[in-house]
Amino acid sequence: MIFKPNKLLTKLVLILILFLSFTGCRKVEKKKLPKVYFLKTLESWGAVTPAYTNYIETNLNNIRKQKNVKAVIIEIDTPGGTIRDAEKIVKLIKECPFPTITYISNAAYSAGAMLSLAGSFTVMSPHSKVGAMEPVMIDPRTRQMKTAPEKIVSAMRADMRGLAEARIKRLLKEHKEGKRQFQNIEWIKNLPDIAEAMVDKTKVLTLKKHGINLNKKSLLTITAEQAIKIGFADYTVKNVKDILKKFNLSNVKLVNITPTIKHVFISFLTNSWMSMILIGLGIL
């Protein structure tokens, strides 16, 4: 006797197979890649101003609301800016619930040096520089730049030392666990002195103790190579793709964010020289 399957039963089995296949496809589609956000800067962006602070704050707050955030990369290329804005951005970066990678693409002078050390990790392009962050102010009488009072310089020294001490803890832990090897572990331990030397002209550094020679009355500015040697930075990188590779951030979706026209316009208006011009016009 030849068995003849029931046509209705056959159709039901086929429908069930198709349904299960479709459900499986839907599950694959729903699985989203973790995201890495890249906050870009602009060549014309300039100093760390209230506009730049607003740009960082707005985007970090938006990113905090997102799910499955793997890391945030913050590009830094600035000649400096206001102390108040730098301290506010440092606080924003430190409060992030996800890893932050500060990326010095060209130069991080003055306030930029503080921002770069605030990240969970710091990377630098091979040609970049960081340092020279002596606090200055404009003399209202002569309109000339001059060194800020000792009270402000002291506060900046403390800020840099605190950030450097936080960095040391991670580096020493990685060294103890065998994850990182350093040319001289003593240089890493003396990173707070090196960070202070970016603020304080009277700080003296020696090659034996700090890995860098610095005479009195000179502000410290270091290259990417020096920054790696003393633990200020973690890696030198060519571009953002290289950053993802260095930190094993594979199978992620890179989300690029750039300053809006609003931020660029506010930055232009709050530029120190533009502010002086507007004040002058107001007086006239």
Backbone hydrogen bonds, N-H to C=O, Kabsch-Sander energy under -0.5 kcal/mol:
donor,donor_aa,acceptor,acceptor_aa,energy
10,T,6,N,-2.2
11,K,7,K,-2.2
12,L,8,L,-2.1
13,V,9,L,-2.2
14,L,10,T,-2.2
15,I,11,K,-2.5
16,L,12,L,-2.2
17,I,13,V,-2.2
18,L,14,L,-2.5
19,F,15,I,-2.3
20,L,16,L,-2.3
21,S,17,I,-2.3
22,F,18,L,-2.5
23,T,19,F,-2.5
24,G,20,L,-2.1
25,C,21,S,-2.0
26,R,22,F,-2.2
27,K,23,T,-1.9
28,V,24,G,-1.7
29,E,25,C,-2.3
30,K,26,R,-2.0
31,K,27,K,-1.0
32,K,30,K,-0.8
35,K,68,N,-2.3
36,V,253,K,-2.4
37,Y,71,A,-1.9
38,F,255,V,-3.0
39,L,37,Y,-0.6
39,L,73,I,-3.0
40,K,38,F,-0.9
40,K,257,I,-3.1
45,W,42,L,-1.7
48,V,80,G,-3.1
49,T,47,A,-1.1
53,T,49,T,-2.3
54,N,50,P,-2.4
55,Y,51,A,-2.1
56,I,52,Y,-2.4
57,E,53,T,-3.0
58,T,54,N,-2.8
59,N,55,Y,-1.7
60,L,56,I,-2.6
61,N,57,E,-2.3
62,N,58,T,-1.7
63,I,59,N,-2.5
64,R,60,L,-2.0
65,K,61,N,-0.7
65,K,62,N,-0.7
66,Q,63,I,-1.5
70,K,35,K,-3.1
70,K,68,N,-0.6
71,A,35,K,-1.0
72,V,99,P,-1.9
73,I,37,Y,-3.5
74,I,72,V,-0.5
74,I,101,I,-2.7
75,E,39,L,-2.5
75,E,73,I,-0.6
76,I,103,Y,-3.1
78,T,107,A,-2.2
82,T,48,V,-2.0
86,A,82,T,-2.0
87,E,83,I,-2.7
88,K,84,R,-1.9
89,I,85,D,-2.4
90,V,86,A,-2.4
91,K,87,E,-1.9
92,L,88,K,-2.1
93,I,89,I,-2.6
94,K,90,V,-2.6
95,E,91,K,-1.7
96,C,93,I,-1.2
101,I,72,V,-3.0
102,T,100,T,-0.5
102,T,121,F,-2.5
103,Y,74,I,-2.9
104,I,102,T,-0.6
104,I,123,V,-2.6
105,S,76,I,-1.3
105,S,103,Y,-1.0
106,N,76,I,-0.8
108,A,129,K,-2.2
109,Y,78,T,-2.2
110,S,131,G,-1.9
110,S,132,A,-0.5
112,G,109,Y,-2.6
113,A,110,S,-1.5
114,M,110,S,-1.0
115,L,111,A,-2.0
116,S,112,G,-2.2
117,L,113,A,-1.4
118,A,114,M,-0.7
118,A,115,L,-0.8
119,G,115,L,-0.6
119,G,116,S,-0.6
120,S,100,T,-1.0
121,F,100,T,-2.0
123,V,102,T,-2.7
124,M,235,Y,-2.1
125,S,104,I,-2.4
128,S,125,S,-1.9
129,K,106,N,-1.4
130,V,222,I,-2.1
131,G,108,A,-1.9
132,A,220,L,-2.6
133,M,198,M,-2.4
137,M,146,K,-2.6
139,D,137,M,-0.6
139,D,144,Q,-3.0
143,R,139,D,-2.8
146,K,137,M,-2.4
148,A,135,P,-2.7
152,I,149,P,-1.0
153,V,149,P,-1.9
154,S,150,E,-3.0
155,A,151,K,-1.5
156,M,152,I,-2.1
157,R,153,V,-2.3
158,A,154,S,-2.0
159,D,155,A,-2.1
160,M,156,M,-2.5
161,R,157,R,-2.5
162,G,158,A,-2.5
163,L,159,D,-2.1
164,A,160,M,-2.3
165,E,161,R,-2.5
166,A,162,G,-1.7
167,R,163,L,-1.7
168,I,164,A,-2.3
169,K,165,E,-1.6
170,R,166,A,-1.1
171,L,167,R,-2.2
172,L,168,I,-3.0
173,K,169,K,-1.7
174,E,170,R,-2.4
175,H,171,L,-2.2
176,K,172,L,-2.5
177,E,173,K,-2.1
178,G,175,H,-1.0
179,K,174,E,-2.4
180,R,174,E,-1.2
187,W,184,N,-0.9
188,I,184,N,-1.0
189,K,185,I,-1.8
190,N,186,E,-1.3
191,L,188,I,-1.6
193,D,190,N,-0.6
194,I,190,N,-1.5
195,A,191,L,-2.7
196,E,192,P,-2.3
197,A,193,D,-1.6
198,M,194,I,-0.5
198,M,195,A,-1.1
199,V,196,E,-1.7
200,D,196,E,-2.8
201,K,199,V,-0.6
203,K,200,D,-1.1
205,L,214,L,-1.6
210,H,206,T,-2.9
211,G,206,T,-0.9
211,G,207,L,-0.8
212,I,206,T,-1.0
214,L,205,L,-2.3
217,K,201,K,-2.8
218,S,201,K,-1.1
218,S,215,N,-0.9
220,L,197,A,-1.9
222,I,130,V,-2.9
224,A,128,S,-1.0
227,A,223,T,-2.3
228,I,224,A,-2.0
229,K,225,E,-1.7
230,I,226,Q,-1.9
231,G,227,A,-0.7
231,G,228,I,-0.5
232,F,227,A,-1.4
233,A,227,A,-1.6
234,D,122,T,-3.7
235,Y,122,T,-0.9
237,V,124,M,-2.2
243,I,239,N,-1.4
244,L,240,V,-2.2
245,K,241,K,-1.7
246,K,242,D,-2.5
247,F,243,I,-1.9
248,N,245,K,-1.3
249,L,244,L,-3.2
250,S,248,N,-1.3
253,K,34,P,-2.7
254,L,252,V,-0.6
255,V,36,V,-2.7
255,V,253,K,-0.6
256,N,254,L,-0.6
257,I,38,F,-2.9
264,V,260,T,-2.1
265,F,261,I,-2.6
266,I,262,K,-2.5
267,S,263,H,-2.3
268,F,264,V,-1.9
269,L,265,F,-2.1
270,T,266,I,-2.3
271,N,268,F,-0.7
275,S,271,N,-2.8
276,M,272,S,-1.9
277,I,273,W,-2.0
278,L,274,M,-2.6
279,I,275,S,-2.4
280,G,276,M,-2.4
281,L,277,I,-2.6
282,G,278,L,-2.2
283,I,279,I,-2.2
284,L,280,G,-2.3
